[in-house]
Amino acid sequence: MQSFDYLIIGGGSAGCVLAARLSEDPTVSVALLEAGAPDTSVLIHCPAGLAVLAKNGQANWAFETAPQAGLNGRRGYQPRGKVLGGSSSVNAMVYIRGHRSDYDHWAAEGNAGWGYDDVLPYFKRAEHNERGADAWHGSGGPLNVMDLRSPNRFGPVFVDAARQAGHAANPDFNAAEQEGVGLYQVTHRNGERCSAAKAYLAPVRSRPNLTVVTDVRVSRVVCDGARATGVEFLQAGGKQRFAARREVLVCAGALQSPQVLMLSGIGPGEDLQRLGIEVVRDLPGVGRHLHDHPDVVQVVDAPHLKDLFGLSFAGIARVVQGIFEWRRARSGMLTTNFAEAGGFIKSSPGEAIPDLQLHFVIAKLVDHGRKTVFGHGYSCHVCLLRPKSRGRVSLVSADPTAAPRIDPNFLAERDDVDRLVRGFKLMRTILSQRALAGHAGRELEASAKAQTDEQIEAFIRNYGDTIYHPVGSCRMGGGPLDVVDAQLRVHGMQGLRVVDASIMPRIVGGNTNAPTIMIAEKASDLVKAAARA
């Protein structure tokens, strides 16, 4: 049996960071275990390839939720990356950190070292922002952050419309002030996606002390009493095991990190016993506090606007031309992330900080992009940034190849519904301003007929879903339902940490990829400090 100092479960955003940072020390050995394949597909590296990835399910777990009462009994869609780089290899590449107060809230809940001033250095250490370094941004880090190389002309049009609706322009959502509208910065480099795998893992794959194993399914963390000593996994139909001399680091994401813990006997004891899993540590909070950004989309049909993405003869011809330009110069329309513009707004003037986020998409987006729609147009998302509803991840089986039961419990709290209704009306107001309305687009009937608050709520319940930011299922804190401490160590265990978005005590106000990378950057220092102690 092979032995390593550190075993990392999950080669996603957090796992890639940890593999790179921990293997900086040539005297330690690191193994990274990933269920998916290497990130070789051109659809991953060409930014616009995400539209195809959404349709074909490549590199994607493509989970479904349990039926959601708040969504009229519908099953929600939960795409998660199943490839090196994890969801950073299949996401929309928007670089957002969240609001300062999000991290101060974590610290105020008893998580020392996680306030904004504590984590800002880790955001900066991770980042190479092509605008240059300043008080808010880093230069020289692995993760390249840049303005879109070949932006579509309709991103600025959306910004103009939002300004006409009374929202201030904001050139940098990650600086002193988050509120406002503008163009998003993206995790690109030279016209290609800059995933965590490309940023952190690819430059160090040749290190002799780093082993990367793909296409394996972790079945459990092996424990000797309360100490994690290794990982058992399935590879090519057979069961294998690696030993960990120092630590096992679980980085499988908010939906699968709790699954791995529960399969290992760490979780709600009664539930595990019912499935025939021997209880190693009764931790009732494992899988609880799952939450996510609920989101709804307004779609506008504009068949005459051929410079927007769309399925038509002209649109196909432009994409073919774009393929040649991207292959030749890594520029052109295929460098888009589709969600090129957006912003952070307040659902009512009395809010202290923005509680809504907008993503303006330069195409018609229906059912997460999985439904084929003809013609050209644009879409706008509005999502609720700090929902009160909480759900749960649980096991349906002791079989490690079975998907977990995912229940985000969307819109269970009345406040979540009311804020989204207000957000939808604000979004519609923006899209009706002359900058956009002058282009004579037509709102699709499904939302256009929703005019009263009751009708808008019905539309949200019929069409709303996630915007792909599940967190909280292995929550950090010192309470009876918390799973890890402020060092990310699993309560009551030795040599075992969870490092990913599942540890967030409360979701941040924005996209979660950059915060997940920050969490792993900080965790790498915590692990190294423990080794020196």
C-alpha positions, -999 to +999 in steps of 0.1 A: +000+000+000+013+034-010+018+060+017+018+098+015+020+126+040-012+142+027-042+127+008-065+151-009-100+139-018-113+159-048-093+176-075-116+207-078-109+243-069-098+236-033-080+204-040-059+218-068-048+247-045-039+224-017-020+200-040+001+228-054+008+246-021+015+215+001+038+200-025+059+232-025+079+214+003+100+188-014+103+168+018+065+159+019+045+137-004+010+146-017-016+125-035-046+141-051-076+118-059-102+130-085-133+112-096-133+128-131-109+128-160-080+151-168-091+185-181-081+179-217-113+189-236-111+220-257-146+227-245-131+234-211-103+256-223-123+276-248-145+299-226-176+297-248-174+259-246-193+261-214-225+264-235-218+229-250-207+215-216-241+225-202-259+205-229-239+173-231-231+168-194-194+163-201-172+168-170-204+172-149-220+152-121-253+166-132-271+159-099-308+165-093-323+177-060-351+160-041-385+174-051-386+210-038-418+221-022-408+257-027-404+251-065-439+235-068-425+200-064-399+203-092-365+186-089-337+212-093-306+208-113-272+207-095-243+207-120-209+202-104-176+197-121-164+161-125-129+167-139-096+181-128-104+217-117-139+207-106-165+233-111-138+259-119-134+239-152-171+242-161-184+274-145-190+309-160-156+321-148-169+352-130-144+365-104-163+377-073-152+375-037-184+386-019-189+415+006-165+424+033-193+419+059-197+382+048-163+373+063-167+396+093-199+377+100-180+344+099-155+358+124-183+372+146-198+337+149-167+325+166-144+317+137-112+335+146-090+344+117-118+345+091-127+382+091-123+402+059-089+417+069-077+381+077-087+366+044-079+395+020-042+386+019-052+351+007-074+365-021-044+387-031-019+358-029-040+337-052-046+365-077-027+379-107-050+407-118-040+421-152-052+455-141-023+455-116-019+452-079-034+477-054-049+476-019-075+451-030-058+430-057-028+409-061-002+405-088+019+374-095-005+348-081-015+316-099-051+326-107-052+350-137-080+376-135-087+399-164-112+420-183-129+401-211-106+401-242-134+405-268-165+417-250-199+417-267-213+452-272-244+444-252-227+442-219-222+480-218-257+484-231-270+465-200-249+488-178-263+518-194-299+505-189-291+498-152-278+533-148-309+547-164-328+527-138-309+545-110-281+521-103-245+535-101-218+521-122-191+501-105-158+493-123-146+468-096-170+448-075-141+434-055-127+467-042-140+491-015-176+490-026-196+461-040-229+479-049-235+489-085-234+476-120-207+469-145-187+444-165-174+413-147-138+403-145-132+367-154-107+339-146-091+338-181-056+338-193-047+347-229-083+341-241-086+307-223-103+296-191-080+298-162-094+270-139-078+260-106-063+230-124-047+253-150-036+279-125-023+257-097-020+221-108-007+222-144+025+241-135+035+216-108+024+183-122+061+173-128+070+175-091+082+141-079+065+145-046+030+150-062+008+122-074-024+129-092-048+100-097-080+106-119-110+084-126-113+071-091-142+070-067-134+075-030-154+050-009-144+062+026-118+077+048-100+050+067-099+056+104-080+041+134-103+051+162-106+089+160-076+093+136-078+094+098-051+071+085-059+067+048-084+066+020-101+037+003-111+042-033-125+023-063-104+023-095-111+002-126-135-019-107-112-028-079-108-015-043-075+002-034-061+021-004-036+048+002-022+056+037-019+091+051+010+097+074-002+132+084-036+143+072-066+135+050-081+166+034-117+163+021-122+187-008-152+171-026-175+201-025-206+210-006-226+181-020-200+153-018-178+162+012-206+154+036-212+122+016-176+111+020-177+118+057-209+099+062-197+070+041-167+070+065-189+067+096-187+104+105-221+120+107-255+116+122-252+083+141-287+070+138-289+077+101-256+059+095-266+029+116-298+025+096-277+021+065-254-004+081-224+021+084-203+017+115-203+050+134-168+064+139-179+098+151-215+109+158-216+144+143-252+153+137-243+185+117-227+167+088-249+174+057-270+201+075-272+238+068-270+233+030-279+265+012-275+281-021-283+312-041-319+308-055-322+324-089-347+332-116-341+343-152-359+367-175-354+359-212-359+384-240-363+374-277-345+397-301-342+378-334-328+408-353-298+412-330-274+389-347-244+399-327-259+382-297-255+344-295-283+324-310-293+295-331-298+308-367-280+305-400-262+338-393-255+328-357-239+295-368-218+313-394-205+337-368-196+308-344-177+290-372-158+322-379-153+326-342-138+291-340-111+300-365-104+333-348-101+316-314-078+289-327-056+315-345-054+343-319-074+333-288-096+362-294-131+369-307-166+359-297-156+325-283-137+342-255-170+351-239-182+338-206-218+347-216-225+363-182-204+394-192-221+420-171-242+423-140-241+439-106-251+440-070-283+458-060-306+462-030-341+448-030-353+478-010-336+511-001-334+502+035-310+473+030-275+480+045-257+461+017-267+446-016-289+415-012-293+407-049-270+399-078-276+403-115-260+383-143-266+396-178-262+369-204-257+376-241-279+347-252-314+332-245-309+309-215-337+284-208-334+255-183-298+262-175-289+263-212-300+226-216-330+234-237-324+243-273-340+276-283-339+291-317-331+327-326-312+354-308-318+373-276-305+380-241-313+370-206-309+383-171-306+364-138-315+378-104-303+358-074-308+362-037-275+366-020-282+356+016-311+332+017-325+321+051-337+287+039-316+258+049-316+222+036-296+190+039-274+165+021-279+129+032-272+094+021-297+072+003-273+042+004-240+030+018-230+025-019-203+051-026-213+052-063-248+063-054-256+100-056-264+117-023-299+130-015-297+168-021-324+189-006-316+227-007-351+234+007-354+263-017-377+292-008-389+276+024-386+309+042-411+336+032-384+363+033-365+346+005-396+347-017-404+383-010-369+394-017-368+375-050-401+390-061-388+425-054-356+415-073-375+403-103-393+436-105-361+456-102-345+434-130-375+440-152-373+477-147-337+477-158-344+457-189-373+481-198-350+511-199-344+528-233-308+515-236-321+480-240-358+485-248-348+506-278-336+474-294-372+462-295-367+428-278-397+409-265-399+393-231-408+356-234-444+349-225-437+327-194-425+358-175-442+385-195-476+375-182-464+377-146-473+412-136-487+412-100-466+401-071-486+369-068-480+361-105-443+369-102-441+345-072-458+318-092-433+324-120-404+321-096-417+289-081-423+274-116-390+284-132-365+294-104-336+272-094-300+274-083-272+296-098-247+268-088-234+280-054-241+252-028-224+258+005-226+252+043-230+214+046-199+209+068-202+242+085-174+259+104-180+268+140-182+257+176-219+249+179-235+214+183-244+212+146-210+225+133-186+201+116-152+218+116-134+243+138-117+275+126-087+254+116-110+233+094-104+202+115-133+179+119-146+180+154-136+150+175-112+137+148-074+139+143-057+142+109-089+151+091-100+184+077-126+196+052-115+223+028-141+237+004-173+257+002-191+233+025-174+249+055-189+284+049-210+293+080-231+315+057-230+319+020-211+349+007-228+377-013-215+366-048-201+338-069-183+312-047-153+301-068-129+328-057-139+323-021-133+286-023-098+292-037-092+316-009-103+290+017-078+265+003-050+291+002-056+298+039-060+261+047-026+253+032-010+276+057-030+260+085-018+226+075+018+237+072+016+253+106+003+222+122+031+202+107+057+226+122+041+225+156 
